[in-house]
Amino acid sequence: MEISVDATTLVHSSLVALFYVITLIILWTLFGNKLKQLWKQFYKDPEPTKTRILPNEVHKELQEASRRKIDLEHKTKATDYEERILRPREEARKKELEEDFRRFTGPAWKGKAQPLGNTEDDGDNNTRKGLRKRAEGTSRDAANIRKIPENSRKKVTTPEAKPQPIKIITLPEEPPEGSHESVTIALRGLSDVKKRRFLKTEKVQVLLDWMTKQGYHPKLYTLYTTYPRQDLSKVTEQSLKEAGMTHDIVVLAEEREDVR
């Protein structure tokens, strides 16, 4: 008996739900559009802001007006700058130039005139005065009046400088390897190292000549020993043995101290 009651209740509930669904569908079909319009009226979406698009002619007119305004501002600034700064500066400069001109051409530079040429003969002076009265400022009269002193026509001879003879550097022959009377010297320059054997009895000047042969001019460079440091250009007349170079040694080609 309980089972039949439950089935009847379930069927009844299903029928009621189906009725409501069909009723809602019919109402939506009949009144759906009107409900949508009412919804839009009460709940309006905010419209997006629209950019204002100007026609081409109006846009060009606005550009021209803005350009004219900017040009007018620049012209006003330029005129104001010219009146306040450039014109007073130019007037001050002109005034300064006028003062300099007056100072150089004023009474301070005026004095008694001195006749040109030889003025020993009064007759010549009268002739010159007549020429000046007749035609002043002409080149021919100026040539007639002016006399060039005789000593000014003499040619000045200057003694010709004698050409200095070119010094030809000749190095002595290199002693054979293993000689007890020889010493090997390494020349350390700016970019490389050169080695050569010399006799201990040879003078230090031979090392300076060898340095010159390697491209280091003696007016710009000299040789220094490493330890103790010694300027070899000051002991050129000594022998290598007297200068302390009795064994293999390294010398440095450096700039002279009086050239630095």
matplotlib code that plots the C-alpha trace (Angstrom):
import matplotlib.pyplot as plt

x = [0.0, 2.9, 4.6, 1.5, 1.2, 4.8, 4.4, 1.3, 3.0, 6.0, 3.8, 1.8, 4.9, 6.3, 3.2, 3.1, 6.7, 6.1, 3.1, 5.1, 7.9, 5.4, 3.7, 7.1, 8.0, 4.6, 5.0, 8.6, 7.5, 4.7, 6.2, 10.0, 10.8, 8.8, 10.6, 14.0, 13.0, 11.9, 15.2, 17.1, 15.1, 15.7, 19.3, 21.2, 24.8, 27.1, 27.9, 31.6, 33.1, 33.3, 36.3, 35.4, 36.6, 37.0, 36.8, 40.1, 39.4, 38.6, 41.7, 43.9, 42.5, 43.2, 46.8, 47.3, 45.9, 48.3, 51.2, 50.5, 50.3, 53.7, 55.3, 53.9, 55.3, 58.8, 58.8, 57.8, 60.6, 63.1, 62.1, 62.3, 65.8, 67.0, 65.7, 67.0, 70.3, 71.5, 70.8, 72.4, 75.4, 75.9, 75.6, 78.1, 80.5, 80.1, 80.8, 83.9, 85.2, 84.5, 86.4, 89.3, 89.3, 89.3, 92.1, 94.3, 93.5, 93.1, 95.6, 97.9, 99.1, 99.5, 102.9, 105.2, 105.7, 109.2, 110.2, 111.3, 114.7, 117.8, 117.0, 120.5, 120.0, 117.5, 117.0, 115.9, 113.5, 111.9, 111.6, 109.9, 107.5, 106.6, 105.9, 103.7, 101.7, 101.4, 100.2, 100.0, 99.6, 100.7, 103.0, 105.3, 105.9, 106.5, 109.2, 110.8, 110.8, 112.0, 115.7, 116.7, 120.0, 122.9, 123.7, 120.2, 120.9, 123.8, 123.2, 123.6, 125.6, 125.2, 127.8, 126.7, 126.3, 128.8, 127.2, 128.2, 129.8, 127.7, 129.1, 129.4, 129.2, 131.5, 131.4, 134.4, 134.3, 132.5, 134.9, 134.4, 132.2, 133.9, 136.6, 137.8, 138.5, 134.9, 131.6, 128.0, 125.8, 122.1, 120.4, 116.8, 115.0, 111.3, 110.1, 112.9, 116.2, 119.4, 122.6, 126.2, 129.7, 132.3, 135.9, 136.4, 139.1, 136.7, 135.3, 131.8, 131.3, 131.1, 127.9, 126.4, 127.2, 125.6, 122.5, 122.4, 122.6, 119.5, 117.5, 117.9, 119.2, 121.8, 120.1, 117.0, 118.2, 121.0, 122.1, 121.7, 123.1, 120.5, 122.4, 124.0, 122.2, 124.6, 124.3, 126.9, 126.8, 128.9, 131.7, 132.1, 135.9, 136.2, 136.7, 134.0, 136.2, 136.8, 133.0, 132.5, 131.2, 133.4, 130.7, 127.5, 125.2, 121.9, 121.8, 118.6, 117.9, 115.8, 115.0, 117.4, 116.5, 117.1, 114.6, 111.7]
y = [0.0, 2.4, 1.7, 2.7, 6.0, 6.9, 6.1, 8.2, 11.1, 10.9, 10.9, 13.8, 15.9, 15.1, 16.2, 19.5, 20.2, 19.5, 21.8, 24.7, 24.2, 24.2, 27.3, 29.1, 28.2, 29.5, 32.8, 33.3, 32.7, 35.2, 37.9, 37.3, 40.3, 42.7, 41.5, 42.1, 45.7, 46.4, 45.0, 47.2, 50.3, 49.7, 48.5, 50.4, 49.6, 52.7, 53.6, 53.8, 57.3, 58.0, 59.8, 62.9, 62.6, 66.0, 66.5, 67.0, 70.7, 71.5, 69.6, 71.6, 74.9, 74.0, 73.1, 76.3, 78.3, 76.6, 77.1, 80.8, 81.1, 79.4, 81.6, 84.7, 83.7, 83.1, 86.4, 88.2, 86.6, 87.3, 90.9, 91.3, 89.7, 92.0, 95.1, 94.2, 92.6, 92.6, 96.3, 97.7, 95.4, 96.6, 100.2, 99.8, 98.1, 100.9, 103.5, 101.6, 101.5, 105.2, 106.0, 103.9, 105.6, 109.1, 108.1, 106.9, 109.8, 112.5, 115.3, 112.9, 111.6, 115.0, 116.7, 118.6, 117.1, 116.0, 116.3, 113.1, 112.5, 114.7, 118.3, 119.9, 122.0, 124.9, 125.0, 121.4, 122.2, 125.1, 122.8, 120.2, 122.8, 123.9, 120.4, 119.8, 123.0, 122.0, 118.5, 117.1, 113.4, 112.2, 109.3, 111.0, 114.0, 111.7, 109.9, 113.2, 114.5, 111.3, 110.4, 106.9, 106.9, 105.3, 102.9, 101.4, 100.2, 98.1, 94.5, 92.9, 89.7, 87.1, 84.5, 81.2, 78.4, 75.7, 72.3, 70.0, 66.8, 63.7, 61.3, 57.8, 55.3, 52.2, 49.6, 47.4, 43.8, 41.5, 39.3, 35.5, 33.6, 32.3, 34.9, 35.7, 39.4, 39.9, 40.6, 40.1, 43.2, 43.1, 46.4, 46.6, 49.2, 50.2, 47.1, 44.5, 43.3, 43.2, 41.3, 41.8, 41.0, 43.7, 43.7, 44.9, 47.3, 49.2, 52.5, 53.1, 55.4, 52.2, 51.2, 54.6, 54.2, 50.7, 52.3, 54.8, 52.0, 50.5, 53.6, 55.5, 59.0, 60.1, 63.5, 61.9, 58.6, 57.4, 54.2, 53.3, 50.4, 48.5, 48.2, 50.4, 52.8, 54.9, 57.2, 55.8, 59.0, 60.7, 58.1, 57.7, 57.9, 55.1, 51.5, 48.9, 47.4, 50.7, 51.4, 48.1, 46.0, 43.0, 40.4, 39.9, 42.9, 44.5, 48.2, 50.2, 52.7, 55.4, 59.1, 61.6, 63.5, 66.9, 66.1, 64.9]
z = [0.0, 0.8, -2.5, -4.6, -2.7, -3.4, -7.1, -7.4, -5.6, -7.9, -11.0, -9.7, -9.0, -12.5, -14.2, -12.2, -13.1, -16.7, -16.7, -15.2, -17.8, -20.7, -19.2, -19.0, -22.6, -23.8, -21.8, -23.1, -26.6, -26.3, -24.1, -24.5, -26.8, -24.6, -21.5, -23.3, -24.2, -20.7, -19.4, -21.7, -20.6, -16.9, -17.2, -20.0, -20.6, -20.6, -24.2, -25.1, -25.7, -29.4, -30.8, -32.7, -36.3, -38.0, -41.7, -43.6, -44.3, -40.7, -39.5, -42.0, -40.8, -37.2, -38.1, -40.0, -37.1, -34.7, -37.0, -37.4, -33.6, -33.1, -35.8, -34.2, -30.8, -32.4, -34.2, -31.1, -29.1, -31.9, -32.1, -28.3, -28.3, -31.1, -29.4, -25.9, -26.6, -30.2, -31.1, -27.8, -28.3, -31.9, -31.0, -28.2, -30.7, -33.2, -30.5, -29.4, -33.0, -33.4, -30.3, -31.5, -34.8, -33.2, -30.9, -33.7, -36.1, -33.5, -32.6, -30.8, -34.1, -35.8, -36.0, -38.3, -41.7, -42.8, -46.4, -48.1, -49.6, -49.5, -48.2, -48.4, -51.5, -51.2, -54.9, -54.9, -52.0, -54.0, -57.0, -54.8, -53.3, -56.8, -57.9, -54.9, -55.6, -59.3, -58.8, -55.4, -54.9, -58.4, -58.6, -61.1, -58.8, -55.9, -57.9, -58.8, -55.2, -53.6, -53.7, -52.7, -50.7, -52.5, -49.6, -49.9, -53.4, -52.3, -52.2, -48.8, -49.1, -46.4, -45.9, -47.2, -44.7, -45.3, -45.7, -42.8, -43.9, -43.5, -40.9, -42.1, -39.3, -39.7, -37.0, -36.3, -37.2, -34.8, -32.9, -33.3, -30.9, -27.8, -27.7, -24.2, -25.0, -26.3, -24.5, -25.8, -25.4, -25.9, -27.0, -25.8, -27.9, -28.0, -29.8, -30.1, -28.8, -30.8, -29.8, -30.9, -29.7, -29.0, -27.8, -24.3, -25.5, -27.8, -26.7, -25.6, -28.6, -30.7, -28.8, -29.5, -33.2, -33.1, -31.5, -34.4, -36.9, -35.3, -36.0, -32.7, -33.4, -30.8, -30.5, -29.3, -27.6, -25.5, -23.9, -20.2, -18.3, -16.1, -12.8, -11.8, -14.0, -16.1, -19.1, -21.5, -23.6, -20.8, -20.9, -24.7, -24.5, -22.0, -23.1, -22.4, -19.7, -18.0, -18.1, -16.2, -19.1, -18.6, -19.0, -21.0, -20.3, -21.4, -22.3, -22.8, -25.6, -24.0, -24.7, -23.6, -20.4, -22.0, -24.8, -22.6]

ax = plt.figure().add_subplot(projection="3d")
ax.plot(x, y, z, "-o")
ax.set_aspect("equal")
plt.show()
